[in-house]
Amino acid sequence: MTRHALGATALLVAAGSLIPLVYLVIRAFERGPDPVIALLTRPRTAELALATVVLVVIVTALSMVVGVALAWLTTRTDLPGRRGWAIALAAPLAIPSYVSGYVWIADFAALAGLPGAVLVLTTACYPLVMLPVAAALSTGDAGTVDVARTLGHSVLRTTLTVEMRRVWPAAAAGGLLAALYTMSDFGAVALMRYEAFTIGVYSAYRGGFDRTAAAVLGMILVVLAVSVTLLERRVRRGATARVGSGVDTYLAPITLRGMRSPALLVVVSVVAVGVIYPAVGLVGWMVRSLRRSLDVADVLATTAATVQLSAIAAIVVAVLAFPVALFAARSTSTAARFAESATYVAHGLPGITIALAMVFVGIRLLPGVYQTQGLLIIAYAVLFLPLAVGSTRAAIAASPVALEEVSRTLGRGGLSTTLRVTLPIAAPGMIAGAALVFVTVAKELPATLMLRPRGVDTLATELWSTTQVLRYGEAAPYALALIAVSAVPTLLLTRVMTPPVHRARELRP
């Protein structure tokens, strides 16, 4: 693929990602600028903005602290069973935030508000930081660690000044996803009755079908998403890794000694809060349910529909993400930066906004795909493209461009080099991105509720419809099936992003 063709393809994908932004601008200004100004200056808008910023800052900060600490414990120390703990700690990816929210708010009503929203969203988001940081720590440069140790630095100081500084870009990238996830979440904040922008958008649309107000609030979310994306880019700028034959990834595990028990307590506590308690709560709902019969056929059919939609979306998103990731990794141009950043805009919007944009497109531009599976897949691609772009870009950027140049000097064309050299290099990142998209699509609720074809139900929509009428026992089988469906790609994602660390001599504090 030539440079111009690559750039054109990446920009085309980026333009598709901006469809929701175009929709928001059209809807917001269809009655002129005066209603927009009035909505922007009302106190309610300021309250929603402040509440959203507070939630995003707290959840992102906690996710980064917890994610980095757990990645270090499971990757760089002699924590007993660290490989198994790494898998267990990634399990919250398989549990929808609204499922955890149901369990916690049902048993602890006092959590309603900011505390409950922070608890549920932090447990849902910290794996987004933990996995990329663990991958970076697993492939670290042991030479710089040894140099720091020979200069008399303690293990703690070496970790903070050498290793953490090197993996900071990975942590920032995970923090970006956590921030965007928090901005766009609807289920958890709705259950915890926390007034964030997503609640404002939903209320504006549902209460009076005021799409202008919903569009204006959505535009504010776009501004927040772009601001967070630019902040992450600034953090990542200038970060480099030493590559080549001089890199030694033979990292020795650090002996925890007297800190082993406290470290295990921390890990067990996180797993208990994020995985065990929600799972036990679901089983309890099912056991306590007055309904003893279980429609196994309906659960299996819904599971099959969920798997099909998630698999198709994962493949489509992985394919669309590849040219954007390659363009961003191999070019420093403004167009490359724009293409990558544009894919993150929609990820910070609530699913209902994306769904409304797709309804607009389906009715006005593509009536043939309206209320079809195709339009739903397009919505998934717009929503979750960043999940695949980030991991694919990281895989490509970690390999020297000289490999592609050698291929071209041997007579291979641009397309042949891309398929035979670049694509295999990007494969691990593409697999990780596809697995993450699969898990996220399986859990997605607002866009699926609005865009699914008639007669098509997913585990998320069935779970929502049964819990809305307080039939928690009937909802439990669908929730458990959703967790089971998400568990396999979550395990694959964990294995891809946290390769085993070689055993070597131990480093003692």
WOFENJO-V139610 format. One record per pair of residues at least 6 apart in sequence whose ideal C-beta (glycine too) atoms are under 7 Angstrom apart, sorted by sequence separation. I is the first residue (numbers start at 1). J is the second residue. D is the distance in whole Angstrom. If there is no record, write none. Layout:
<<I	J	D> <I	J	D>>
This chain:
<<39	45	6> <73	79	5> <79	85	7> <105	111	6> <204	210	5> <205	211	6> <369	375	5> <29	36	6> <104	111	6> <105	112	6> <189	196	5> <256	263	6> <362	369	6> <363	370	6> <28	36	5> <74	82	5> <111	119	7> <328	336	5> <346	354	6> <362	370	3> <412	420	7> <466	474	5> <467	475	5> <149	158	6> <189	198	6> <190	199	6> <204	213	4> <205	214	5> <327	336	5> <408	417	6> <452	461	7> <466	475	4> <148	158	4> <189	199	6> <204	214	4> <407	417	4> <448	458	6> <74	85	5> <105	116	6> <328	339	6> <74	86	4> <104	116	6> <186	198	4> <327	339	6> <328	340	4> <448	460	6> <449	461	6> <463	475	5> <466	478	7> <145	158	6> <185	198	6> <201	214	5> <204	217	6> <362	375	5> <404	417	5> <448	461	6> <148	162	5> <184	198	7> <407	421	5> <74	89	7> <104	119	7> <324	339	5> <445	460	5> <463	478	4> <104	120	6> <186	202	6> <201	217	5> <324	340	6> <444	460	6> <445	461	7> <462	478	5> <463	479	5> <145	162	6> <200	217	5> <201	218	6> <358	375	6> <404	421	5> <442	459	7> <443	460	6> <144	162	5> <145	163	7> <403	421	6> <404	422	6> <70	89	5> <101	120	5> <324	343	6> <445	464	6> <459	478	5> <463	482	7> <100	120	5> <197	217	6> <358	378	6> <358	379	5> <459	481	6> <460	482	7> <97	120	5> <100	123	6> <140	163	6> <197	220	7> <459	482	4> <97	121	6> <100	124	7> <197	221	5> <355	379	6> <354	379	5> <137	163	7> <140	166	7> <396	422	7> <399	425	5> <459	485	7> <97	124	4> <354	382	6> <354	383	5> <396	425	6> <137	167	6> <395	425	7> <396	426	5> <92	123	5> <136	167	4> <395	426	5> <92	124	6> <351	383	7> <395	428	5> <396	429	7> <93	127	5> <133	167	5> <136	170	4> <392	426	5> <395	429	3> <92	127	6> <394	429	6> <346	382	5> <347	383	7> <90	127	5> <133	170	5> <346	383	6> <392	429	4> <89	127	7> <132	170	4> <133	171	5> <183	221	6> <391	429	4> <392	430	5> <347	386	5> <443	482	7> <90	130	7> <442	482	6> <89	130	6> <90	131	6> <132	173	6> <133	174	7> <183	224	6> <391	432	4> <392	433	5> <129	171	6> <132	174	5> <183	225	6> <343	385	5> <344	386	5> <388	430	7> <391	433	4> <343	386	5> <442	485	6> <443	486	7> <442	486	5> <129	174	3> <180	225	6> <388	433	3> <128	174	5> <129	175	6> <343	389	5> <387	433	6> <388	434	6> <439	486	5> <86	134	7> <180	228	7> <128	177	4> <129	178	6> <179	228	5> <340	389	6> <387	436	5> <388	437	6> <128	178	5> <387	437	5> <439	489	5> <438	489	4> <439	490	6> <176	228	6> <125	178	4> <128	181	7> <176	229	6> <384	437	5> <387	440	6> <435	489	4> <62	118	7> <66	122	7> <125	181	6> <176	232	4> <384	440	5> <125	182	7> <384	441	7> <435	492	5> <436	493	6> <435	493	4> <55	114	7> <59	118	6> <63	122	6> <67	126	4> <71	130	5> <75	134	5> <173	232	7> <58	118	5> <62	122	5> <66	126	4> <70	130	5> <74	134	6> <172	232	5> <68	129	6> <76	137	6> <121	182	5> <316	377	6> <320	381	6> <380	441	5> <432	493	6> <55	117	6> <59	121	5> <63	125	4> <67	129	3> <71	133	4> <75	137	4> <55	118	7> <59	122	5> <63	126	4> <67	130	4> <71	134	4> <75	138	5> <172	235	4> <173	236	7> <317	380	7> <121	185	6> <172	236	6> <313	377	6> <317	381	5> <321	385	6> <325	389	5> <329	393	5> <383	447	7> <432	496	5> <63	128	7> <64	129	5> <68	133	5> <72	137	7> <312	377	6> <316	381	6> <320	385	6> <324	389	5> <328	393	5> <431	496	6> <432	497	5> <59	125	6> <63	129	5> <67	133	6> <71	137	6> <169	235	7> <121	188	6> <169	236	5> <313	380	4> <317	384	6> <321	388	4> <325	392	4> <329	396	4> <120	188	4> <313	381	7> <317	385	6> <321	389	5> <325	393	4> <329	397	4> <379	447	5> <428	496	6> <169	239	4> <318	388	5> <322	392	6> <326	396	6> <117	188	6> <317	388	5> <321	392	5> <325	396	6> <330	401	6> <117	189	5> <120	192	7> <376	448	7> <379	451	6> <117	192	4> <376	451	5> <116	192	4> <375	451	6> <376	452	6> <117	194	4> <113	192	6> <112	192	6> <113	193	7> <114	194	6> <373	453	6> <111	192	7> <112	193	5> <113	194	6> <372	453	6> <371	453	6> <371	454	7> <101	187	6> <105	191	5> <72	159	7> <101	188	5> <105	192	6> <97	185	6> <98	187	3> <102	191	6> <97	187	6> <98	188	6> <101	191	4> <96	187	7> <97	188	4> <101	192	6> <355	446	6> <359	450	7> <355	447	4> <98	191	6> <351	444	6> <354	447	5> <358	451	6> <351	445	7> <352	446	4> <351	446	3> <355	450	4> <326	422	6> <350	446	6> <351	447	4> <355	451	5> <352	450	7> <155	254	6> <141	242	5> <325	426	7> <68	171	5> <143	246	7> <322	426	6> <143	248	5> <141	247	5> <142	248	4> <64	171	6> <67	174	6> <141	248	7> <142	249	7> <142	250	5> <322	430	7> <140	249	6> <142	251	5> <139	249	5> <64	175	5> <140	251	6> <63	175	7> <229	341	5> <318	430	5> <321	433	6> <60	175	5> <63	178	4> <229	344	5> <318	433	6> <318	434	4> <60	178	5> <59	178	6> <60	179	5> <225	344	6> <226	345	6> <315	434	7> <225	345	6> <314	434	4> <317	437	5> <60	182	7> <225	347	7> <56	179	5> <59	182	5> <222	345	6> <225	348	3> <314	437	4> <224	348	6> <313	437	6> <314	438	4> <56	182	5> <55	182	6> <56	183	6> <221	348	6> <222	349	7> <311	438	7> <314	441	7> <221	349	5> <310	438	5> <313	441	5> <52	183	7> <218	349	6> <310	441	4> <309	441	7> <310	442	5> <218	353	5> <306	442	5> <55	194	7> <55	196	6> <51	194	7> <51	195	5> <52	196	5> <51	196	6> <52	197	5> <48	195	6> <205	352	7> <47	195	7> <48	196	7> <48	197	5> <201	350	6> <309	458	6> <123	273	6> <202	352	6> <123	274	4> <201	352	6> <305	456	6> <48	200	5> <198	350	4> <201	353	6> <305	457	6> <306	458	5> <305	458	6> <306	459	5> <302	457	5> <302	458	7> <303	459	6> <243	400	6> <302	459	6> <302	462	5> <184	347	7> <180	344	7> <184	348	6> <186	350	5> <183	348	4> <184	349	6> <186	351	7> <184	350	5> <186	352	7> <180	347	5> <184	351	7> <180	348	4> <48	217	7> <49	220	6> <39	213	6> <103	277	7> <107	281	7> <76	251	7> <78	253	5> <103	278	5> <40	216	7> <77	253	6> <78	254	7> <302	478	7> <35	212	6> <39	216	4> <76	253	7> <77	254	5> <78	255	5> <79	256	7> <76	254	6> <78	256	6> <89	267	7> <100	278	5> <103	281	3> <299	477	5> <303	481	5> <307	485	6> <77	256	5> <99	278	6> <103	282	7> <299	478	6> <306	485	6> <36	216	6> <95	275	7> <31	212	6> <89	270	6> <30	212	7> <85	267	5> <89	271	6> <92	274	4> <291	473	6> <299	481	6> <303	485	6> <88	271	5> <92	275	6> <95	278	6> <290	473	7> <291	474	6> <294	477	6> <27	211	5> <28	212	6> <79	263	6> <80	264	7> <91	275	5> <289	473	2> <27	212	6> <79	264	7> <288	473	6> <289	474	7> <28	215	4> <88	275	6> <285	472	4> <286	473	6> <27	215	4> <28	216	5> <285	473	5> <73	263	6> <285	475	7> <286	476	4> <24	215	5> <28	219	6> <285	476	4> <286	477	6> <24	218	5> <73	267	6> <282	476	5> <24	219	5> <70	267	7> <282	479	5> <24	222	7> <282	480	6> <70	270	7> <21	222	6> <66	270	7> <173	390	6> <253	501	7> <251	501	6> <255	506	5> <250	502	5> <252	504	4> <255	507	7> <257	509	7> <252	505	5> <253	506	6> <254	507	5> <255	508	5> <250	504	6> <252	506	6> <252	507	5> <187	445	6> <186	446	6> <13	320	5> <13	323	6> <14	324	7> <13	324	5> <10	323	5> <9	323	4> <10	324	5> <6	323	6> <10	327	4> <6	326	6> <7	327	6> <6	327	5> <11	335	6> <14	338	7> <18	342	6> <21	345	6> <14	339	4> <17	342	5> <17	343	5> <20	346	5> <18	345	6> <7	335	6> <11	339	5> <14	342	4> <17	345	6> <10	339	4> <14	343	6> <17	346	6> <20	349	6> <20	353	6> <23	356	7> <20	354	5> <23	357	4> <20	357	4> <23	360	5> <19	357	6> <19	361	6> <94	439	6> <93	439	5> <96	443	4> <98	445	7> <155	507	6> <156	509	7> <155	509	5> <154	509	6> <138	498	6> <138	499	5> <20	382	6> <131	493	7> <135	497	4> <19	382	6> <131	494	7> <134	497	6> <135	498	6> <138	501	6> <96	460	7> <134	498	4> <17	382	6> <102	467	6> <132	497	7> <16	382	7> <131	497	4> <131	498	7> <17	385	6> <99	479	5> <96	482	7> <95	483	6> <94	483	5> <94	486	3> <93	486	7> <94	487	5> <94	490	5> <93	490	5> <91	490	6> <90	490	6> <90	493	7> <87	491	6> <90	494	5> <87	494	5> <86	494	6> <2	414	5> <86	498	5> <1	414	5> <1	415	5> <1	418	5> <83	500	7> <75	498	7> <75	501	6> <78	506	7>>
